[in-house]
Amino acid sequence: MQKKFKSAIILIATMFCLALFLSGCNAFLSAGNTNDTSAVWQQLDEIDIVPYPDSYSLIVWLDAGHGGFDVGTYVVLDECGTIVYEKDITLAIVLKVYDLFQKSDSGVRVLLSRADDSYINLHDRPPLWNCTTAEVDLVVSVHVDFYEGPTAQAVSGIQVNYYQNNVANTGRVDITNRQFAQILQDNLVYETGARDRFVRGDRGFIIPANSTMPAVLIETGFMSNNYELSKLLTEEYRMSIATAIYNGIVAAIRL
């Protein structure tokens, strides 16, 4: 009887010690997990991965022109064969605009046609924003122009194109295509100091013409102009274009 009693005491003491040990381990692991989570969120914040809220006041679609084997226009820079493609410039600008919206408190959700060097057929682009379940309100397509001819070095500047016969507006911004184009044009000329080539609504580009909400196509400069190309290749000038697009979209929404 006494032997059994001693065995019971030893068993209870052992279980008590084990419980204390496990409790300590859990506390240690919990602390470790908290630190790990903080580190993960810090990393996410650094690369601007911010989860969208459930609802938005407005949705803007940014379209980087060309992509994949559709390089757009291009220029051979030197005798070594270094080539600059339009598709790379347009993507760089669009990603900067996207980043500006991510860091702002505008409440605007931004969707992208492409975030990498992907190919999307030009005719397949308008259905992306016309037919999505999200209510897309404004569309901005970014391109770079090219002029062939002996006066190429004299041709430069920025132009925002819209479609004058497109009267449909399924978006929630009460603005016309021309008004949207003009706001962006004014901001682009102001931010970049580029030549003002004014807005045009008569060229019938596929994206503005086939969109059911206010949509524009921006020609951000001429790759055929050496001076303008040298600026388009700099991060500073691309950021000035991106800032102008961001400010123009916000101004259009507030209008």
C-alpha positions as CSV (number, residue, x, y, z in Angstrom):
1,M,0.0,0.0,0.0
2,Q,2.8,2.4,0.9
3,K,4.7,1.5,-2.2
4,K,1.6,2.2,-4.4
5,F,1.2,5.6,-2.6
6,K,4.8,6.5,-3.3
7,S,4.4,5.6,-7.0
8,A,1.3,7.8,-7.2
9,I,3.2,10.8,-5.7
10,I,6.0,10.3,-8.2
11,L,3.6,10.1,-11.1
12,I,1.8,13.3,-10.1
13,A,5.1,15.1,-9.6
14,T,6.2,14.0,-13.0
15,M,3.0,15.1,-14.7
16,F,3.2,18.5,-13.0
17,C,6.8,19.0,-14.2
18,L,5.8,18.0,-17.7
19,A,3.0,20.5,-17.7
20,L,5.3,23.3,-16.7
21,F,7.7,22.3,-19.4
22,L,5.1,22.2,-22.1
23,S,3.7,25.6,-20.9
24,G,7.1,27.1,-21.2
25,C,7.6,25.7,-24.7
26,N,4.3,27.1,-25.9
27,A,5.1,30.5,-24.5
28,F,8.5,30.4,-26.3
29,L,7.0,29.2,-29.6
30,S,4.2,31.9,-29.4
31,A,6.8,34.6,-28.9
32,G,8.8,33.3,-31.8
33,N,5.7,33.1,-34.0
34,T,4.8,36.7,-33.2
35,N,8.3,37.9,-34.1
36,D,8.2,35.9,-37.3
37,T,4.9,37.4,-38.3
38,S,6.1,40.9,-37.7
39,A,9.1,40.3,-39.9
40,V,6.9,38.9,-42.6
41,W,4.5,41.9,-42.5
42,Q,7.5,44.2,-42.5
43,Q,8.8,42.5,-45.7
44,L,5.4,42.7,-47.3
45,D,5.2,46.4,-46.5
46,E,8.6,47.0,-48.0
47,I,7.6,45.5,-51.4
48,D,4.2,47.3,-51.4
49,I,2.0,44.2,-51.3
50,V,-1.1,45.8,-49.6
51,P,-4.3,43.8,-49.5
52,Y,-7.2,45.6,-51.1
53,P,-10.2,46.5,-48.9
54,D,-13.5,44.8,-49.8
55,S,-15.0,47.8,-51.6
56,Y,-13.7,50.8,-53.5
57,S,-15.0,54.1,-54.5
58,L,-13.7,53.7,-58.0
59,I,-11.7,51.3,-60.2
60,V,-9.1,52.4,-62.8
61,W,-7.5,50.1,-65.4
62,L,-4.0,50.8,-66.5
63,D,-2.9,49.3,-69.8
64,A,0.8,49.1,-70.7
65,G,1.0,49.0,-74.5
66,H,2.4,46.0,-76.3
67,G,4.3,43.2,-74.6
68,G,5.9,39.8,-75.3
69,F,6.8,39.4,-79.0
70,D,4.8,42.5,-79.7
71,V,7.6,44.9,-78.9
72,G,6.0,48.0,-80.3
73,T,8.4,50.5,-81.8
74,Y,12.1,50.2,-81.1
75,V,15.4,51.9,-81.5
76,V,18.9,50.5,-81.9
77,L,21.0,52.6,-79.5
78,D,24.6,51.8,-80.6
79,E,26.9,49.8,-82.8
80,C,26.8,47.0,-80.2
81,G,23.2,46.4,-81.1
82,T,21.6,47.6,-77.8
83,I,17.9,47.8,-78.5
84,V,15.3,49.8,-76.6
85,Y,11.7,48.5,-77.0
86,E,8.5,50.5,-76.5
87,K,7.0,47.7,-74.5
88,D,9.6,48.1,-71.7
89,I,9.1,51.8,-71.4
90,T,5.3,51.6,-71.2
91,L,5.5,48.9,-68.6
92,A,7.9,50.8,-66.5
93,I,5.7,53.9,-66.5
94,V,2.5,51.9,-65.7
95,L,4.1,50.2,-62.8
96,K,5.2,53.5,-61.3
97,V,1.6,54.8,-61.6
98,Y,0.4,51.6,-59.9
99,D,2.9,52.1,-57.1
100,L,1.7,55.7,-56.6
101,F,-1.8,54.5,-56.1
102,Q,-0.7,51.8,-53.8
103,K,1.0,54.3,-51.6
104,S,-1.9,56.8,-51.6
105,D,-5.1,56.9,-49.6
106,S,-7.2,57.6,-52.7
107,G,-9.4,54.6,-52.2
108,V,-9.0,53.8,-55.9
109,R,-8.4,50.2,-57.0
110,V,-6.0,49.8,-59.9
111,L,-6.1,46.8,-62.3
112,L,-3.4,46.1,-64.9
113,S,-3.5,44.5,-68.3
114,R,0.0,43.2,-67.7
115,A,2.5,43.5,-64.9
116,D,5.3,41.8,-66.8
117,D,6.4,41.1,-70.4
118,S,3.2,39.3,-71.3
119,Y,1.6,39.4,-74.8
120,I,-2.0,40.4,-75.0
121,N,-3.6,40.9,-78.4
122,L,-4.7,44.5,-79.0
123,H,-8.3,43.5,-79.9
124,D,-8.5,41.4,-76.7
125,R,-7.7,44.3,-74.4
126,P,-11.0,46.3,-74.4
127,P,-13.0,43.2,-73.3
128,L,-10.7,42.9,-70.3
129,W,-12.3,46.0,-68.7
130,N,-15.6,46.1,-70.6
131,C,-16.6,42.6,-69.6
132,T,-15.0,42.1,-66.1
133,T,-17.3,41.7,-63.1
134,A,-15.6,44.7,-61.5
135,E,-17.1,48.1,-62.4
136,V,-14.2,49.8,-64.2
137,D,-14.6,53.5,-64.3
138,L,-11.6,54.9,-66.2
139,V,-9.0,53.4,-68.6
140,V,-5.5,54.7,-69.4
141,S,-3.3,53.0,-72.0
142,V,0.3,54.1,-72.2
143,H,2.4,54.1,-75.4
144,V,5.4,55.7,-77.0
145,D,5.3,57.2,-80.5
146,F,7.7,57.1,-83.5
147,Y,8.1,59.4,-86.5
148,E,9.9,58.3,-89.7
149,G,11.4,60.9,-92.0
150,P,14.1,63.5,-92.4
151,T,12.5,65.8,-89.8
152,A,12.3,63.1,-87.1
153,Q,14.6,65.1,-84.7
154,A,12.2,68.0,-84.9
155,V,9.1,66.0,-83.9
156,S,8.5,65.6,-80.2
157,G,6.0,66.0,-77.4
158,I,3.1,64.3,-75.6
159,Q,-0.4,63.7,-76.9
160,V,-3.4,62.1,-75.2
161,N,-5.9,60.5,-77.6
162,Y,-9.5,59.8,-77.0
163,Y,-12.4,58.8,-79.3
164,Q,-14.8,61.6,-80.0
165,N,-17.7,59.4,-81.1
166,N,-17.7,57.2,-78.0
167,V,-20.6,58.4,-76.0
168,A,-21.2,55.3,-73.9
169,N,-20.1,55.6,-70.2
170,T,-20.7,52.5,-68.0
171,G,-18.3,54.0,-65.4
172,R,-19.2,56.0,-62.4
173,V,-17.2,59.1,-63.2
174,D,-19.3,61.8,-64.7
175,I,-16.8,62.9,-67.3
176,T,-16.5,62.8,-71.1
177,N,-13.7,61.2,-73.0
178,R,-12.4,64.6,-74.1
179,Q,-12.5,66.0,-70.6
180,F,-10.6,63.1,-69.3
181,A,-8.0,63.4,-72.1
182,Q,-7.6,67.1,-71.6
183,I,-7.0,66.8,-67.8
184,L,-4.3,64.2,-68.4
185,Q,-2.7,66.3,-71.2
186,D,-2.5,69.3,-69.0
187,N,-0.9,67.4,-66.2
188,L,1.6,65.7,-68.4
189,V,2.8,68.9,-70.1
190,Y,3.0,70.6,-66.7
191,E,5.0,67.7,-65.0
192,T,7.3,66.9,-67.9
193,G,7.8,70.3,-69.6
194,A,7.4,68.4,-72.9
195,R,5.9,69.9,-76.1
196,D,2.1,70.1,-76.0
197,R,0.8,68.2,-79.0
198,F,-2.8,68.7,-77.7
199,V,-5.5,66.1,-77.4
200,R,-6.9,64.3,-80.5
201,G,-10.2,62.5,-80.8
202,D,-10.2,61.6,-84.5
203,R,-7.7,58.8,-84.8
204,G,-10.0,55.9,-83.9
205,F,-7.5,53.9,-81.9
206,I,-9.0,50.5,-80.8
207,I,-8.7,51.0,-77.1
208,P,-10.5,54.4,-76.8
209,A,-13.0,53.5,-79.5
210,N,-14.0,50.1,-78.1
211,S,-14.2,51.0,-74.4
212,T,-17.5,51.6,-72.7
213,M,-16.1,54.0,-70.2
214,P,-13.9,57.1,-70.5
215,A,-10.7,55.7,-72.0
216,V,-7.5,57.4,-73.4
217,L,-4.3,56.4,-75.1
218,I,-1.3,58.4,-74.2
219,E,1.7,58.9,-76.5
220,T,4.3,59.8,-73.9
221,G,6.9,61.0,-76.4
222,F,8.8,60.0,-79.6
223,M,11.5,57.3,-79.5
224,S,12.6,58.6,-82.9
225,N,13.7,61.9,-81.3
226,N,17.1,61.3,-79.7
227,Y,16.7,63.9,-77.0
228,E,13.3,62.8,-76.0
229,L,14.4,59.1,-76.1
230,S,17.3,59.9,-73.7
231,K,14.8,61.4,-71.2
232,L,12.4,58.4,-71.6
233,L,15.2,56.1,-70.6
234,T,15.7,57.8,-67.2
235,E,13.8,56.9,-64.0
236,E,13.3,60.6,-63.2
237,Y,11.4,61.4,-66.4
238,R,9.4,58.2,-66.2
239,M,8.4,59.2,-62.7
240,S,7.3,62.6,-63.9
241,I,5.1,61.0,-66.5
242,A,3.7,58.6,-63.9
243,T,3.0,61.4,-61.4
244,A,1.2,63.3,-64.1
245,I,-1.0,60.3,-64.9
246,Y,-1.7,59.7,-61.3
247,N,-2.6,63.4,-60.7
248,G,-4.7,63.5,-63.8
249,I,-6.8,60.5,-62.8
250,V,-7.3,61.9,-59.3
251,A,-8.3,65.3,-60.7
252,A,-10.8,63.6,-63.1
253,I,-12.4,61.7,-60.3
254,R,-12.7,64.8,-58.1
255,L,-14.2,66.7,-61.0
